[in-house]
């Protein structure tokens, strides 16, 4: 996710795309919800016209089929979270996923950070920041617009060494398995307490950090699908579907086409990237940042060569302003990428375009950027989006949403942290 304030400019880096912006795409933004607190994502259950909004401070709200925001929370787990800073934070309620049979079972899944669990070992209790959780919830029997606050089944618990780089987008694939993105554990350069000294967590096959995990949550405890790529491979965590990620901040399955999994992976100091995640793929971190070799001791300079055998390059990359050289020249397009969705709505010219953004070109003021990725043949390019009905639009870009008709939405704020309740969600339209 976006980076912690205390290390924001020195330690943060965002993943980027190296393709040049060829042109601008004109869009309009239609306001669909207001008065929110840091909305990170908006998700519609299968076959349901309601839209569920995840607020970072621990609540889920419903935008009804009538287009009106319901006054009462669908779910409130504020009591489960560590204290969330209103100035800037990467902890909180981070993800929401609905299985294909949600209408029948009423079950859904959330991801969030909680205080470090009490049964963590002593070393973690002394140094670790929190525990990241994926949990099963269910809808109240009495009210379809309310969750059962008394029911929770913990699916996964991962103790987290630092407060940042949590990842923890969650989503069900077309195979009905649950996919979980995990960041590298936090801090910068994938090193320090809780990090593999030699490889970094991203390249450590035994670590759950810096990965895309794939599990079956329908069993208790969860089970690992037999066709996961490393199930029978020694020294690999069997949950791993793909590896080599730094902080995959928002992923999504294309609801059309080949149903591919897109992830935006936040970079260190120099490059932001978009990846298409495939079974067993290795996306480079910490050996690489985007298309470039990476030296964790000298993160602003990139070695001319490195071992890239077996690694998958991003489909899109762009420069990050955290690199002093890029910043001095003004040669950058953001500081922290935010993943979005492939458009599958009614506007035919946009079919198959991947809408995403960057949190901001600056930490000090809101300068969020919207992008659209286009595929031609086997190559992807990106365009910067121009908002024609809001020429001064430059909010911080928090996340995106998609409805069951394939339309794409963007969630925005004017605050660096989950502060006053005046954040907005817009529908992206021609």
C-alpha positions in Angstrom: 0.0 0.0 0.0 1.0 3.6 0.1 4.1 4.2 2.4 4.3 5.1 6.1 4.8 8.8 6.8 7.9 8.5 8.9 9.8 6.8 6.1 7.8 8.1 3.2 10.4 9.9 1.2 13.6 8.3 2.3 12.6 4.7 2.5 9.6 4.4 0.2 9.7 3.7 -3.5 7.0 2.8 -5.8 6.8 0.4 -8.6 6.6 1.8 -12.0 6.3 1.3 -15.7 9.0 2.0 -18.2 6.8 2.3 -21.3 6.4 5.9 -22.4 3.2 7.8 -22.3 2.1 8.0 -26.0 -1.0 10.0 -25.6 -3.8 11.0 -23.2 -7.1 9.3 -22.7 -10.0 11.6 -22.1 -12.5 10.5 -19.4 -15.1 12.0 -17.1 -15.6 11.2 -13.4 -19.1 10.8 -12.0 -19.4 11.1 -8.2 -21.1 8.0 -6.7 -20.3 8.2 -3.0 -19.0 10.8 -0.6 -18.4 11.2 3.1 -16.1 8.2 3.4 -13.0 7.5 5.4 -10.1 6.3 3.2 -12.0 3.9 0.9 -9.5 1.4 -0.4 -11.6 -0.7 -2.6 -15.2 -1.2 -3.8 -16.4 -4.8 -4.6 -19.7 -6.2 -5.9 -20.6 -9.8 -5.0 -21.4 -12.1 -7.9 -24.9 -11.4 -9.2 -25.5 -8.6 -6.8 -26.1 -4.9 -7.7 -24.9 -3.7 -4.3 -21.3 -2.3 -4.0 -19.3 -2.9 -0.8 -16.8 -0.3 0.2 -13.8 -1.1 2.4 -12.8 1.8 4.6 -9.2 1.6 6.0 -10.3 2.5 9.5 -12.2 -0.7 9.9 -15.7 -0.5 8.4 -17.4 -1.8 5.3 -20.3 0.3 3.9 -22.8 -0.6 1.2 -23.7 1.5 -1.8 -27.2 0.2 -2.6 -28.6 -0.9 -5.9 -30.4 2.4 -5.9 -27.1 4.3 -5.9 -27.5 5.5 -2.3 -25.0 5.0 0.5 -26.5 3.2 3.4 -26.2 5.0 6.7 -25.3 2.0 8.8 -22.1 -0.1 8.5 -22.3 -3.5 6.9 -19.4 -4.5 9.2 -17.3 -2.8 11.8 -14.1 -4.3 13.1 -12.4 -1.2 14.5 -11.9 -2.9 17.8 -9.8 -5.6 16.2 -7.3 -3.2 14.6 -4.1 -1.6 16.1 -4.3 2.2 16.5 -4.6 3.7 13.0 -2.8 7.0 12.5 -5.1 9.7 10.9 -1.9 11.3 9.4 -0.7 8.2 7.5 -0.8 4.5 8.0 -0.5 1.2 6.0 -2.3 -0.9 8.6 -6.1 -1.3 8.9 -8.9 -3.1 7.0 -7.2 -3.9 3.7 -9.3 -6.4 1.6 -12.6 -8.0 0.9 -13.6 -10.9 -1.3 -16.8 -12.7 -2.2 -16.9 -16.3 -3.3 -19.0 -17.4 -6.3 -21.5 -19.0 -3.9 -22.0 -15.9 -1.7 -25.7 -15.7 -2.4 -26.2 -19.3 -1.2 -23.8 -19.3 1.8 -23.6 -15.7 2.9 -19.9 -16.2 3.5 -17.3 -13.6 2.6 -13.7 -12.9 3.5 -11.8 -9.9 4.8 -8.1 -9.1 5.4 -6.9 -6.8 8.1 -4.0 -6.0 10.5 -4.5 -6.8 14.2 -2.2 -6.3 17.2 0.5 -9.0 17.2 -1.2 -12.2 18.3 -0.5 -13.3 21.8 0.9 -16.7 20.9 3.7 -15.3 18.7 7.1 -16.4 19.8 9.2 -14.2 22.1 11.4 -12.8 19.4 8.4 -11.6 17.4 6.8 -10.1 20.5 9.9 -8.0 21.1 10.3 -6.7 17.5 7.3 -7.4 15.2 4.7 -4.8 14.4 1.4 -6.7 14.0 -0.3 -9.8 12.6 -1.9 -9.8 9.2 -5.2 -11.8 9.1 -7.5 -13.3 6.5 -10.8 -14.2 8.1 -14.2 -15.7 7.0 -17.4 -13.8 8.0 -21.0 -14.3 7.1 -24.1 -12.2 6.5 -26.6 -11.8 9.4 -29.6 -14.1 9.1 -31.9 -11.2 10.0 -30.6 -8.5 7.6 -28.9 -9.0 4.3 -27.3 -5.6 4.6 -25.6 -6.5 7.9 -22.8 -8.9 8.7 -22.9 -11.2 11.7 -20.6 -9.4 14.1 -20.4 -12.4 16.4 -19.0 -14.8 13.8 -15.4 -14.9 12.6 -13.3 -17.9 11.4 -9.6 -17.1 11.1 -8.1 -18.5 7.8 -4.5 -17.2 7.9 -2.3 -15.4 10.4 1.1 -14.0 9.3 3.2 -12.1 11.9 4.5 -9.0 10.3 8.0 -7.6 11.1 7.3 -4.0 10.1 4.1 -1.9 9.8 4.4 -1.4 6.0 4.3 -3.4 2.8 1.4 -5.5 3.9 -0.2 -6.2 0.5 -3.2 -8.3 1.5 -5.4 -7.8 -1.4 -7.6 -10.9 -1.5 -9.8 -12.2 -4.3 -11.3 -15.4 -5.6 -10.1 -16.6 -9.0 -12.2 -18.2 -11.7 -11.1 -21.5 -10.1 -12.9 -20.5 -6.9 -9.6 -20.6 -5.0 -8.7 -17.6 -2.7 -5.6 -15.6 -3.8 -3.8 -13.4 -1.2 -1.1 -10.9 -2.0 1.7 -10.4 0.5 4.3 -7.7 0.7 7.9 -8.3 1.6 7.4 -7.6 5.3 8.2 -3.9 5.4 10.8 -1.3 5.9 12.9 -0.7 2.7 15.1 -2.8 0.3 13.7 -6.1 1.7 16.3 -6.3 4.5 16.4 -6.0 8.3 14.5 -7.8 11.1 12.2 -10.5 9.7 13.9 -10.5 6.3 16.1 -13.1 4.6 19.6 -11.7 4.8 21.0 -13.4 1.7 18.0 -13.4 -0.7 15.5 -11.0 0.7 12.0 -12.3 1.5 10.8 -11.9 -2.1 13.2 -14.6 -3.3 13.0 -16.8 -0.3 11.0 -19.9 -1.3 10.2 -20.8 2.3 8.8 -17.4 3.2 5.2 -16.3 2.7 6.3 -12.7 2.3 6.6 -11.1 -1.1 4.3 -13.6 -2.7 0.9 -14.4 -4.2 -0.6 -17.2 -2.2 -3.4 -19.6 -3.3 -5.5 -21.6 -0.9 -8.8 -23.3 -0.5 -10.5 -21.6 2.5 -13.6 -23.8 2.4 -11.9 -26.4 4.7 -11.0 -25.8 8.3 -8.1 -25.3 8.5 -7.6 -24.1 5.0 -6.1 -26.5 2.5 -3.5 -26.1 -0.2 -4.7 -27.0 -3.8 -2.8 -29.9 -5.2 -2.1 -28.1 -8.4 -0.2 -25.2 -6.7 3.2 -25.0 -8.4 5.5 -25.8 -5.5 3.4 -28.3 -3.5 5.9 -31.1 -3.9 9.0 -29.0 -4.1 11.3 -29.2 -1.2 12.1 -25.9 0.7 9.1 -24.1 -0.8 6.0 -23.0 1.1 3.2 -24.9 -0.7 0.8 -22.0 -0.5 2.9 -20.0 -3.0 1.4 -19.4 -6.4 4.0 -16.7 -7.5 6.9 -15.0 -5.9 9.4 -12.0 -6.2 7.0 -9.2 -5.2 7.7 -6.1 -3.0 4.3 -4.7 -2.1 1.5 -5.9 -4.5 -0.9 -3.1 -3.7 -4.2 -4.1 -5.4 -4.6 -6.9 -7.8 -7.7 -8.0 -9.8 -8.8 -10.8 -12.1 -10.0 -9.7 -15.5 -13.7 -10.6 -15.6 -13.4 -11.1 -19.4 -10.8 -12.3 -21.8 -8.4 -14.9 -20.4 -9.4 -14.0 -16.8 -5.8 -13.0 -16.1 -4.6 -11.8 -12.7 -3.2 -8.2 -12.8 -1.1 -6.9 -9.9 0.4 -3.5 -9.4 3.6 -3.9 -7.4 5.0 -0.9 -5.5 8.7 -0.3 -6.2 11.5 0.9 -4.1 13.1 4.2 -5.2 13.1 4.0 -9.0 10.5 2.0 -10.8 6.8 1.1 -10.5 5.4 -1.9 -12.3 2.3 -3.8 -13.4 2.5 -7.6 -13.6 0.3 -10.3 -15.0 0.6 -13.1 -12.4 1.0 -16.6 -13.7 1.4 -20.0 -12.0 4.9 -20.3 -10.6 6.1 -16.9 -11.9 9.0 -15.1 -10.3 8.7 -11.3 -10.6 12.2 -10.4 -9.6 12.2 -8.6 -6.2 14.7 -8.1 -4.5 17.0 -9.1 -7.4 15.2 -6.7 -9.7 13.1 -3.6 -9.5 10.8 -3.5 -12.6 13.0 -4.3 -15.6 16.2 -3.3 -13.8 18.7 -5.1 -11.7 18.6 -4.0 -8.1 21.2 -3.6 -5.4 19.6 -3.4 -1.9 22.8 -1.7 -0.5 22.6 1.1 -3.2 19.0 1.3 -4.2 19.2 4.4 -6.3 21.7 2.9 -8.7 21.1 -0.2 -10.7 23.7 -2.8 -11.7 24.3 -3.2 -15.4 23.7 -7.0 -15.2 22.3 -9.6 -12.9 20.9 -13.1 -13.0 17.4 -12.8 -14.5 17.0 -16.5 -15.3 13.5 -17.7 -14.8 12.1 -14.2 -14.0 9.1 -12.6 -15.6 9.3 -8.9 -16.6 6.5 -6.5 -15.9 4.0 -5.5 -18.7 4.2 -1.9 -17.7 6.9 0.2 -15.9 7.4 3.8 -15.1 9.8 6.0 -13.2 9.4 6.8 -9.5 10.2 10.3 -8.1 11.8 8.8 -5.0 15.0 8.4 -7.1 17.0 11.7 -6.6 18.2 11.6 -10.2 14.7 11.3 -11.6 13.3 13.9 -9.2 16.0 16.4 -10.1 15.1 16.2 -13.8 11.3 16.0 -13.2 11.5 12.7 -15.1 9.0 10.6 -13.2 5.3 9.9 -13.1 4.5 9.0 -9.5 5.8 7.6 -6.2 3.5 4.6 -5.4 1.5 2.6 -7.9 -2.1 1.5 -7.2 -3.6 -1.4 -9.1 -7.0 -1.3 -10.7 -9.2 -3.3 -13.1 -9.6 -4.3 -16.7 -12.5 -2.4 -18.2 -15.4 -4.7 -19.4 -18.2 -2.2 -19.4 -20.5 -1.0 -22.2 -18.0 1.5 -23.8 -16.5 -0.6 -26.6 -13.4 1.4 -27.3 -12.2 0.8 -23.7 -12.7 -3.0 -23.8 -9.6 -4.8 -22.4 -8.0 -1.6 -21.2 -6.4 -1.8 -17.7 -7.3 1.2 -15.5 -4.8 1.9 -12.7 -3.1 4.9 -11.1 -0.4 6.3 -8.8 -1.2 7.5 -5.3 0.5 10.8 -6.0 3.5 12.5 -7.6 4.2 14.2 -4.3 3.7 13.2 -0.6 3.2 16.8 0.5 0.2 17.5 -1.6 -2.4 15.5 -3.6 -1.2 14.9 -7.1 -2.7 11.5 -8.0 -2.4 10.2 -11.5 -4.7 8.0 -13.5 -3.4 5.7 -16.2 -4.8 3.3 -18.8 -2.8 0.3 -20.0 -3.4 -0.9 -23.6 -2.4 -4.1 -25.2 -1.4 -4.3 -28.9 -0.3 -7.7 -30.1 1.9 -8.9 -27.2 3.0 -5.5 -26.0 1.5 -3.1 -23.4 1.7 0.6 -23.5 0.1 3.2 -21.1 -1.7 6.5 -21.5 -2.1 9.2 -18.9 -5.8 9.8 -18.2 -7.1 13.4 -18.6 -10.2 14.1 -16.5 -12.1 16.5 -18.8 -15.0 17.5 -16.5 -12.6 18.1 -13.5 -9.5 19.8 -14.9 -8.1 20.3 -11.4 -8.6 16.7 -10.3 -5.5 15.6 -8.4 -6.7 13.7 -5.3 -4.6 11.0 -3.7 -5.5 7.7 -5.5 -6.4 5.1 -2.9 -7.8 2.3 -5.0 -10.3 1.2 -7.6 -13.6 -0.8 -7.8 -15.6 -2.7 -10.4 -19.2 -3.6 -10.7 -20.7 -6.7 -12.2 -21.3 -4.8 -15.5 -17.6 -4.3 -15.9 -17.5 -0.5 -15.1 -14.5 0.8 -13.2 -14.5 3.2 -10.3 -11.7 5.1 -8.5 -11.5 5.8 -4.8 -9.9 9.0 -3.7 -9.0 11.3 -0.8 -7.5 14.6 0.0 -5.7 13.3 3.1 -2.5 11.3 3.5 -4.2 9.2 6.2 -7.7 8.0 7.3 -8.8 11.3 8.8 -12.1 13.2 8.2 -15.0 11.5 6.5 -15.0 13.4 3.3 -13.4 11.0 0.8 -15.0 10.1 -2.5 -15.6 7.4 -5.1 -16.0 8.2 -8.8 -17.2 6.2 -11.7 -14.9 6.5 -14.7 -17.0 7.2 -17.8 -16.4 8.3 -21.4 
